[in-house]
Amino acid sequence: FLNNDLYFVTPSSKGYTAAYDTNGDVRWYLTEDYSWDIQRLDNGHILIGSNRLMEEPYYTTGLIEMDLLGKIYFEYKLPGGYHHDVFELEDGNLLVATNNFKNNTVEDYVVEIDRNTGKIVKTIDLTRILPIDEGLNDYSSLFDWFHNNSVWYDAKTNSITLSGRHTDSVVNIDYDTTEINWIIGDDQNWSKDMKQYLFTSISAPFEWQWAQHAAMILPNGNVFLFDNGNNRSKRLKNGIAAEDNYSRGVIYKINTSNMTISQVWQYGKERGSEFYSPYISDVDYLGKNNYLIHSGGVVSENGKPSNSPAGLTNKNVDLKSYTVEFLDDLVVFELLLKTNTYRAEKMGLYANDQYVLGKGTILGAFAETETTDNSLLLFNKDIETIKSEKNINIYKETDRLVISGSFLKNDDVTIILDNMFSKKSYKMIISNRPYTAMCLDLYNDNDILAIKKYINSTNISGKYYIYIKINDVVYDTNQYVIF
């Protein structure tokens, strides 16, 4: 049943981005910590998230186009960073899940970037399309109200399909007008005006999806997604326990004329909590009656199935991911890994891509780093007095200054750049935002947060001396930076 393709997975906890053959042997891996999904482009190269963070907890600076030898051809930088998913359009442009931090929200913004220039040619702002106070489940927050985790373009309908984990909804919108076409999900917490976009189920058995990932449109128009199944309810108090829950890949058939929906295929429910993944995970269409189901975030805590991502549990956890291939309703392959992995892709080693000599190209640009009110530098102390205590580290990348340190959540910290002619101040945000859908535990037992501040080189040039102001005390780092 199987061919010579490999199964590529990207880690969400410990581990490497790696490829396994049908014997389970490692055939390829990346030593750099690139992130999110790994996809094959039409030119044979692969596309993956950058190994540089832009903002906590997991927003990277953009995307990397490389070949399987590790040769980088392009780096695409984005003002709002990159997370979760990207889709290559027929003309080669990229649809990217990103952020507009000026909205004071995250994971509700999609951009199309020109493949040749890296410039943004279209933006889709969900805060202007969907009501941000409807359809919400108990994982939602004011700044992460939608939590988009997939992007899929369908050429037949010229539409884009997005997956809102925090609204338990799959949303399809017209790509030109950005008007809503339809929404898949339980109608709880949606207003009467919005319910016109939701479907009525007509099949038995039928179940709605919860906190889903990786929604896509199949060639026949059906909708394929990974139903994580969190709580099987929008409300935690009404939810079922993790040991009684399950995740599944599910295919829905939709009729947009009479707004009805039926469930035509599923796999995973029969495996119970063994296959339950409360976060991440993936599905893929490999061909007619040929599917890949990836339950990537199976977590057990103290021997019991858990509802929490790996980074939000204690140290006594057991992590697993299952990658299952189906062909004509038969399981023809299953890979078990002892870690959590974000997504899985089945791809060949050979894709007729051409190796091109020379340096890679950086396209796109970061946004200008926001400044705060200037601070006076009348008195200052030497940074050496607290450098070890605060773990202060300062270094320069090609396109930005990076300052890291360990601070209490109540510390007031500002980075000050001074070149005598101008002074620029940058606030270090030290926050205990309740990140609810990722694998990162922000604070340790002493309420200390290790953070980094990135100051982009956009719209700043010259030589600046670096100071750090901590709780009204200004420290001289005895360092300077040249932009």
Solvent accessible surface area in square Angstrom, and as a share of the most:
residue,aa,sasa,rsa
1,F,174,0.72
2,L,65,0.32
3,N,86,0.44
4,N,145,0.74
5,D,39,0.20
6,L,3,0.01
7,Y,0,0.00
8,F,0,0.00
9,V,1,0.01
10,T,0,0.00
11,P,22,0.14
12,S,24,0.15
13,S,40,0.26
14,K,147,0.62
15,G,52,0.50
16,Y,129,0.49
17,T,3,0.02
18,A,4,0.03
19,A,0,0.00
20,Y,30,0.12
21,D,16,0.08
22,T,50,0.29
23,N,122,0.63
24,G,32,0.31
25,D,79,0.41
26,V,80,0.46
27,R,130,0.47
28,W,30,0.10
29,Y,115,0.44
30,L,17,0.08
31,T,104,0.60
32,E,92,0.41
33,D,116,0.60
34,Y,18,0.07
35,S,29,0.19
36,W,24,0.08
37,D,4,0.02
38,I,1,0.00
39,Q,39,0.17
40,R,66,0.24
41,L,5,0.02
42,D,124,0.64
43,N,69,0.35
44,G,4,0.04
45,H,16,0.07
46,I,0,0.00
47,L,2,0.01
48,I,1,0.00
49,G,0,0.00
50,S,2,0.01
51,N,65,0.33
52,R,43,0.16
53,L,58,0.29
54,M,16,0.07
55,E,81,0.36
56,E,56,0.25
57,P,10,0.06
58,Y,36,0.14
59,Y,6,0.02
60,T,6,0.03
61,T,0,0.00
62,G,0,0.00
63,L,0,0.00
64,I,8,0.04
65,E,1,0.01
66,M,2,0.01
67,D,7,0.03
68,L,26,0.13
69,L,147,0.73
70,G,36,0.35
71,K,34,0.15
72,I,61,0.31
73,Y,18,0.07
74,F,66,0.27
75,E,25,0.11
76,Y,1,0.00
77,K,20,0.08
78,L,2,0.01
79,P,54,0.34
80,G,6,0.06
81,G,0,0.00
82,Y,1,0.00
83,H,0,0.00
84,H,6,0.03
85,D,7,0.04
86,V,5,0.03
87,F,38,0.16
88,E,34,0.15
89,L,16,0.08
90,E,150,0.67
91,D,106,0.55
92,G,14,0.13
93,N,20,0.10
94,L,0,0.00
95,L,1,0.00
96,V,0,0.00
97,A,0,0.00
98,T,2,0.01
99,N,4,0.02
100,N,37,0.19
101,F,68,0.28
102,K,182,0.77
103,N,51,0.26
104,N,118,0.60
105,T,12,0.07
106,V,8,0.05
107,E,2,0.01
108,D,0,0.00
109,Y,32,0.12
110,V,0,0.00
111,V,2,0.01
112,E,18,0.08
113,I,1,0.00
114,D,34,0.17
115,R,32,0.12
116,N,126,0.64
117,T,64,0.37
118,G,3,0.03
119,K,144,0.61
120,I,68,0.35
121,V,83,0.48
122,K,50,0.21
123,T,67,0.39
124,I,2,0.01
125,D,18,0.09
126,L,0,0.00
127,T,42,0.24
128,R,208,0.76
129,I,34,0.17
130,L,7,0.03
131,P,36,0.23
132,I,81,0.41
133,D,109,0.56
134,E,30,0.14
135,G,0,0.00
136,L,41,0.21
137,N,6,0.03
138,D,61,0.31
139,Y,31,0.12
140,S,28,0.18
141,S,29,0.19
142,L,169,0.84
143,F,25,0.10
144,D,12,0.06
145,W,4,0.01
146,F,0,0.00
147,H,2,0.01
148,N,1,0.01
149,N,0,0.00
150,S,1,0.01
151,V,2,0.01
152,W,69,0.24
153,Y,37,0.14
154,D,19,0.10
155,A,55,0.42
156,K,160,0.68
157,T,87,0.51
158,N,45,0.23
159,S,1,0.01
160,I,0,0.00
161,T,0,0.00
162,L,0,0.00
163,S,0,0.00
164,G,0,0.00
165,R,2,0.01
166,H,0,0.00
167,T,2,0.01
168,D,3,0.02
169,S,0,0.00
170,V,0,0.00
171,V,0,0.00
172,N,4,0.02
173,I,0,0.00
174,D,34,0.18
175,Y,19,0.07
176,D,100,0.52
177,T,79,0.46
178,T,34,0.20
179,E,115,0.52
180,I,25,0.13
181,N,64,0.33
182,W,16,0.06
183,I,0,0.00
184,I,0,0.00
185,G,1,0.01
186,D,28,0.15
187,D,72,0.37
188,Q,75,0.33
189,N,58,0.30
190,W,15,0.05
191,S,44,0.29
192,K,181,0.77
193,D,106,0.55
194,M,18,0.08
195,K,89,0.38
196,Q,119,0.53
197,Y,56,0.21
198,L,14,0.07
199,F,11,0.05
200,T,89,0.52
201,S,45,0.29
202,I,121,0.61
203,S,34,0.22
204,A,100,0.77
205,P,111,0.70
206,F,37,0.15
207,E,41,0.18
208,W,43,0.15
209,Q,0,0.00
210,W,23,0.08
211,A,0,0.00
212,Q,0,0.00
213,H,4,0.02
214,A,5,0.04
215,A,2,0.02
216,M,13,0.06
217,I,17,0.09
218,L,9,0.05
219,P,75,0.47
220,N,112,0.57
221,G,34,0.33
222,N,18,0.09
223,V,0,0.00
224,F,0,0.00
225,L,0,0.00
226,F,0,0.00
227,D,0,0.00
228,N,0,0.00
229,G,0,0.00
230,N,3,0.01
231,N,9,0.04
232,R,38,0.14
233,S,17,0.11
234,K,2,0.01
235,R,69,0.25
236,L,96,0.48
237,K,174,0.74
238,N,91,0.47
239,G,26,0.25
240,I,67,0.34
241,A,45,0.35
242,A,6,0.05
243,E,77,0.35
244,D,99,0.51
245,N,1,0.00
246,Y,26,0.10
247,S,0,0.00
248,R,0,0.00
249,G,0,0.00
250,V,0,0.00
251,I,4,0.02
252,Y,0,0.00
253,K,118,0.50
254,I,33,0.17
255,N,64,0.33
256,T,78,0.46
257,S,111,0.71
258,N,92,0.47
259,M,42,0.19
260,T,21,0.12
261,I,1,0.00
262,S,19,0.12
263,Q,29,0.13
264,V,76,0.44
265,W,42,0.15
266,Q,53,0.23
267,Y,20,0.07
268,G,0,0.00
269,K,89,0.38
270,E,113,0.50
271,R,50,0.18
272,G,24,0.23
273,S,29,0.19
274,E,87,0.39
275,F,0,0.00
276,Y,3,0.01
277,S,0,0.00
278,P,0,0.00
279,Y,3,0.01
280,I,14,0.07
281,S,0,0.00
282,D,3,0.02
283,V,2,0.01
284,D,20,0.10
285,Y,76,0.29
286,L,56,0.28
287,G,22,0.21
288,K,169,0.71
289,N,66,0.34
290,N,22,0.11
291,Y,26,0.10
292,L,2,0.01
293,I,0,0.00
294,H,1,0.00
295,S,0,0.00
296,G,0,0.00
297,G,0,0.00
298,V,10,0.06
299,V,2,0.01
300,S,26,0.17
301,E,46,0.21
302,N,93,0.48
303,G,73,0.70
304,K,119,0.50
305,P,38,0.24
306,S,10,0.07
307,N,51,0.26
308,S,38,0.24
309,P,6,0.04
310,A,13,0.10
311,G,22,0.21
312,L,68,0.34
313,T,24,0.14
314,N,75,0.38
315,K,203,0.86
316,N,91,0.47
317,V,46,0.27
318,D,69,0.36
319,L,21,0.11
320,K,55,0.23
321,S,1,0.01
322,Y,12,0.05
323,T,1,0.00
324,V,0,0.00
325,E,4,0.02
326,F,12,0.05
327,L,42,0.21
328,D,90,0.46
329,D,103,0.54
330,L,98,0.49
331,V,72,0.41
332,V,26,0.15
333,F,18,0.07
334,E,73,0.33
335,L,15,0.07
336,L,79,0.39
337,L,24,0.12
338,K,135,0.57
339,T,19,0.11
340,N,0,0.00
341,T,3,0.01
342,Y,5,0.02
343,R,12,0.05
344,A,1,0.00
345,E,26,0.12
346,K,30,0.13
347,M,17,0.08
348,G,17,0.16
349,L,54,0.27
350,Y,195,0.74
351,A,25,0.20
352,N,154,0.79
353,D,53,0.27
354,Q,146,0.65
355,Y,120,0.46
356,V,85,0.49
357,L,152,0.75
358,G,51,0.49
359,K,199,0.84
360,G,39,0.37
361,T,61,0.36
362,I,92,0.47
363,L,24,0.12
364,G,27,0.26
365,A,56,0.43
366,F,9,0.04
367,A,42,0.32
368,E,94,0.42
369,T,17,0.10
370,E,148,0.66
371,T,62,0.36
372,T,56,0.33
373,D,130,0.67
374,N,100,0.51
375,S,16,0.10
376,L,135,0.67
377,L,34,0.17
378,L,133,0.66
379,F,173,0.72
380,N,70,0.36
381,K,114,0.48
382,D,62,0.32
383,I,3,0.02
384,E,111,0.50
385,T,93,0.54
386,I,22,0.11
387,K,72,0.30
388,S,101,0.65
389,E,124,0.55
390,K,24,0.10
391,N,93,0.48
392,I,10,0.05
393,N,76,0.39
394,I,19,0.10
395,Y,83,0.31
396,K,82,0.35
397,E,41,0.18
398,T,122,0.71
399,D,13,0.07
400,R,4,0.01
401,L,2,0.01
402,V,0,0.00
403,I,0,0.00
404,S,17,0.11
405,G,4,0.04
406,S,17,0.11
407,F,1,0.00
408,L,86,0.43
409,K,74,0.31
410,N,134,0.69
411,D,18,0.10
412,D,66,0.34
413,V,0,0.00
414,T,12,0.07
415,I,0,0.00
416,I,0,0.00
417,L,0,0.00
418,D,26,0.14
419,N,32,0.17
420,M,174,0.78
421,F,185,0.77
422,S,47,0.30
423,K,57,0.24
424,K,51,0.21
425,S,0,0.00
426,Y,6,0.02
427,K,73,0.31
428,M,5,0.02
429,I,119,0.61
430,I,23,0.12
431,S,37,0.24
432,N,90,0.46
433,R,99,0.36
434,P,85,0.54
435,Y,38,0.14
436,T,40,0.24
437,A,11,0.08
438,M,8,0.03
439,C,39,0.24
440,L,60,0.30
441,D,89,0.46
442,L,29,0.14
443,Y,39,0.15
444,N,83,0.42
445,D,149,0.77
446,N,105,0.54
447,D,58,0.30
448,I,60,0.30
449,L,9,0.05
450,A,73,0.56
451,I,12,0.06
452,K,96,0.41
453,K,36,0.15
454,Y,30,0.11
455,I,1,0.00
456,N,19,0.10
457,S,38,0.25
458,T,42,0.24
459,N,113,0.58
460,I,17,0.09
461,S,82,0.53
462,G,32,0.30
463,K,85,0.36
464,Y,9,0.03
465,Y,99,0.38
466,I,2,0.01
467,Y,33,0.13
468,I,0,0.00
469,K,49,0.21
470,I,10,0.05
471,N,75,0.38
472,D,117,0.61
473,V,51,0.29
474,V,11,0.07
475,Y,21,0.08
476,D,37,0.19
477,T,7,0.04
478,N,95,0.49
479,Q,66,0.29
480,Y,114,0.44
481,V,6,0.04
482,I,107,0.54
483,F,40,0.17
